[in-house]
Amino acid sequence: MKLYESKNWEVVFLDNCQEFIGECIISSSKENLSDLTSEEWIELGSIESELERVCKKLFSSTMFNFACLMNNAYRDNEKPHVHFHFIPRYKDEIKLFNKKYKDKHFGYNFWKWSNSKIKCQKDIFTKSERIKIYEMMKKELDNN
């Protein structure tokens, strides 16, 4: 679900999984990081900063991971494109939709456990709750 679009970037909310509340993809049509212009890097920084502001305000995020991983495109024979994973992290347990959310790997690299069904972070939200998270973020982005 599209949260935001600019001249060079599109922010897509991960409505299929919110194991980290506010998780998004910031995507470009460029194929390589080295193809990005100075203007695009500056705009990316502004978008990332705004996403941090929104997640701190709405969900009390503690910190943020920002990752650019392009391996899947090559593995899956797709055309690669530059995209960043924006991952809010939470030191303290938070309550959202009468559910307690705990970032159980706070302070550690989340990819380390992502392929383990036992150790991975679980998405506790229903589809309708994920849509509500999207709507909260969209409203806050649109109002600023």
C-alpha positions in Angstrom: 0.0 0.0 0.0 1.5 3.3 -1.1 2.2 5.7 1.8 4.0 8.4 -0.1 5.3 9.2 -3.6 7.8 11.8 -4.7 9.7 12.6 -7.8 12.3 9.9 -7.2 10.9 7.6 -4.5 7.9 5.6 -3.5 7.2 4.5 0.1 5.3 1.3 0.4 3.7 0.1 3.6 4.1 -3.6 4.3 0.5 -4.5 4.8 1.3 -8.2 4.5 3.5 -8.2 7.6 4.1 -5.7 10.5 6.5 -7.7 12.6 8.1 -4.3 13.2 5.3 -1.7 13.6 5.7 0.9 10.8 7.9 -1.2 8.6 8.1 0.2 5.0 10.0 -0.1 1.8 11.4 3.1 0.2 11.8 2.3 -3.5 13.5 3.8 -6.5 13.4 2.9 -10.2 17.2 3.0 -10.4 19.0 -0.3 -10.8 22.1 0.4 -8.8 23.0 2.5 -5.8 25.7 4.2 -7.8 23.0 5.4 -10.2 21.5 7.7 -7.5 22.1 11.4 -7.9 22.9 13.8 -5.1 19.4 15.1 -5.3 18.0 11.6 -4.8 20.2 10.9 -1.8 19.1 14.1 -0.2 15.5 13.3 -0.9 15.9 9.8 0.6 17.3 11.3 3.7 14.3 13.6 4.1 11.9 10.8 3.5 13.7 8.6 6.1 13.7 11.4 8.6 10.0 12.0 8.1 9.2 8.3 8.6 11.2 8.4 11.8 9.2 11.4 13.0 5.9 9.6 12.2 6.9 6.4 13.9 8.2 8.1 17.0 5.0 10.2 17.3 2.5 7.4 16.7 4.2 4.3 18.1 7.1 5.6 20.4 9.7 3.9 18.3 13.1 3.9 19.9 15.5 3.6 16.9 15.5 2.6 13.3 17.2 0.1 11.0 17.7 1.1 7.4 18.8 -1.7 5.0 19.5 -2.0 1.3 19.5 -5.6 0.3 19.2 -6.4 -3.4 20.2 -10.1 -3.5 16.7 -11.5 -4.1 16.3 -9.7 -7.5 19.4 -11.5 -8.8 18.4 -14.8 -7.2 14.9 -14.6 -8.6 15.9 -13.4 -12.1 14.0 -10.1 -11.6 15.2 -6.7 -12.7 17.0 -5.3 -9.7 16.0 -1.9 -8.3 17.3 0.2 -5.4 15.1 -0.1 -2.4 15.6 0.4 1.3 13.9 -1.4 4.2 12.8 1.0 6.9 12.5 -0.9 10.1 11.4 0.9 13.4 12.7 -0.8 16.5 11.2 -0.8 20.0 13.1 -1.0 23.3 10.0 -1.0 25.4 6.8 -3.1 25.1 4.0 -1.0 23.6 0.2 -1.5 23.5 -1.6 -1.1 20.2 -5.2 -2.2 19.5 -5.3 -3.8 23.0 -2.4 -6.0 22.1 1.0 -6.0 23.7 3.8 -5.7 21.2 7.4 -6.6 22.1 10.3 -6.3 19.7 11.9 -9.5 21.1 15.3 -9.0 19.3 15.7 -5.3 20.1 19.4 -4.4 19.9 20.2 -7.3 17.6 20.2 -7.8 13.8 16.7 -8.9 13.0 17.8 -10.7 9.8 19.7 -13.2 11.9 16.4 -14.8 13.0 14.2 -14.0 10.0 14.4 -17.5 8.5 13.8 -19.4 11.8 10.2 -20.2 12.5 11.1 -20.6 16.2 13.2 -17.5 16.7 11.7 -15.0 14.2 9.7 -12.0 15.3 5.9 -12.7 14.9 3.4 -10.4 13.3 0.6 -10.2 15.9 -1.7 -7.9 13.9 -4.7 -8.9 11.8 -5.1 -7.6 8.3 -7.6 -4.9 9.4 -5.2 -3.8 12.2 -2.4 -3.5 9.7 -4.6 -1.3 7.5 -5.3 0.8 10.6 -1.6 1.2 11.2 -1.2 2.3 7.5 -4.1 4.8 7.8 -2.5 6.3 11.0 0.8 6.7 9.2 -0.8 8.0 6.0 -2.8 10.6 7.9 0.2 11.8 9.8 2.3 12.1 6.6 -0.4 13.9 4.8 -1.0 16.4 7.6 2.6 17.5 7.8 
